[in-house]
Amino acid sequence: MHRRIIVVFWSLLLVAAPVMAQERGALFKVSANGHTMHLFGTIHLGRPDFFPLEKRITDAVTGASTLALEVDAEAARDKMPALIQRYGMRDPAAGADTGMPPELEAGLARVLKKVNLDLGVTMAMQPWMVAVMLSVQQAQALGYSGELGTDVVLARLARGAKVKVVELESMSAQLTMFHDLSNKEQWTFLGETVGIIESGEADKETRKLVDAWRHADRAALDAIAAEIETDQTWTAKFTREVMLEQRNVLMTDKLVKLLASENKTVAAVGLLHLLGQRGLPEKLRARGFKVERIY
C-alpha cells in the first residue's frame, strides 16, 4: 500500500510539473562596434514537444530591434502557388516524355505510394520539385509540421512583440537554385532522394538531426557537419557548395549590414547554416567580428 501511495504521489508531481524550456540547436552572440546580434539555428519542420524554447532566445527575439529569417514563410504563403507554378512545374509544351531514367521509375512509384503521393500529379512537376515534396512528406510521416517550424514560431513571437521581421533571402531565390539545375542533375537529385527514403536512411538522418537540435548536442552537430563535408553523393555536394556555401556568403553580407545599422538583432536560420567552417559564425569571425558560442 505504501508503495502504491508513493507511485501515485510521484505521478501527480510529474503531471503538475511545468514543461521546462531546454537549450535547442545552437545559439551564438556576435558583437561589433557596440552592436550585438544573436544567431539561432532553427528546424524548418517541428513538433509540439520542441516548445517552449529556451528563455535566452525568446527574450532575445522579444527584445530585438529586428528578427531576420531566411524567408518569412507566413508572409510568403500567398505567393507560393504562383512561385511553384513558375519554378516547379514542367512546361506542358515539352510533351509527355519526362526524360526519367528507366531505372528510377519502379523505385519512384514505390516511394510515392509509401508517402501517399500520386505518380500522375508528380509527373507534371520538375524532378527537383518531386524530390523536395518527397522529403517533406517523409518528414511529415514522422510527425513533423511546417506550422511548427522554429522560424515560423519565432516570427509569430516577434510580431506579437511588435518586432520587425525581415528576410535574408526570397522564396524566389531559393526556388531558383533548384530550377537552375540541369535536367540530368535534377534526375540525380530525385534518384538519390528516392534511394535514401526507400532504404530508411532518410528517417535515420532526420531523427539524428532533430535529436541533435533538440538537445543542443554540440558533438553530434559537429559530426553532422563533418559528414556533409565528406559525403561524396551529388546531393551532398549540392548541399555543401550551393545550399550552404553559396547562400552563406550572401547571408553573411546581409548580416554584416544589419549589425552595422541596428543593435540587438536576432537572425534565425536553418541549423546547418551555423555549423562547420562554411557556417555563418565562422564567416563573421573571418570578417573581424567577435563571435561567442552560447550553446
Sequence and secondary structure as in RCSB ss.txt:
>XXXX:A:sequence
MHRRIIVVFWSLLLVAAPVMAQERGALFKVSANGHTMHLFGTIHLGRPDFFPLEKRITDAVTGASTLALEVDAEA
ARDKMPALIQRYGMRDPAAGADTGMPPELEAGLARVLKKVNLDLGVTMAMQPWMVAVMLSVQQAQALGYSGELGT
DVVLARLARGAKVKVVELESMSAQLTMFHDLSNKEQWTFLGETVGIIESGEADKETRKLVDAWRHADRAALDAIA
AEIETDQTWTAKFTREVMLEQRNVLMTDKLVKLLASENKTVAAVGLLHLLGQRGLPEKLRARGFKVERIY
>XXXX:A:secstr
 HHHHHHHHHHHHHHHS    B  S EEEEEETTEEEEEEEE SSB GGG SB HHHHHHHHT SEEEES  HHH
HGGGHHHHHHHHHB  GGG S     HHHHHHHHHHHHHTT  HHHHTTB HHHHHHHHHHHHHHHTT BGGG H
HHHHHHHHHHTT EEEESS HHHHHHHHHTS HHHHHHHHHHHHHHHHHTHHHHHHHHHHHHHHTT HHHHHHHH
HHHHH  SHHHHHIIIIIIIIHHHHHHHHHHHHHHH SSEEEEEEGGGGSSTTSHHHHHHHTT EEEE  
